Amino acid sequence: MNYDIIHIAGKPHVLVPIHDFTALKNAGNDNKLPDAILQQLTLAQESPIKIIRKFRGLTQADLAKEAGISRPYLTEIETGKKDGSIRALKSIAGALDVSLEILA
């Protein structure tokens, strides 16, 4: 594999294609998510909960019910208005059938 090295503020950085980076970042994760979803998570342009919820075909109401939290609370977590408690995040991860780490 060939990677480019670039310097930013005098420090060397390795430029890696997103597909390779996603594979490296998610190595060992047993989340059984397709590469396209893992790449969306890597880009972090949207809430990981929202990305996976949509992939699973769930509405906010569906996910909130399955996780045992209110839909408004889920909305606040998805939009970043609230961080969400560890308990809520564990429940969401369980409802989405992913590890807690992938939501962080």
Secondary structure, 3 states (H helix, E strand, C coil): CCCEEEEECCEEEEECCHHHHHHHHCCCCCCCCCHHHHHHHHHCCCCHHHHHHHHCCCCHHHHHHHHCCCHHHHHHHHHCCCCCCHHHHHHHHHHHCCCHHHHC
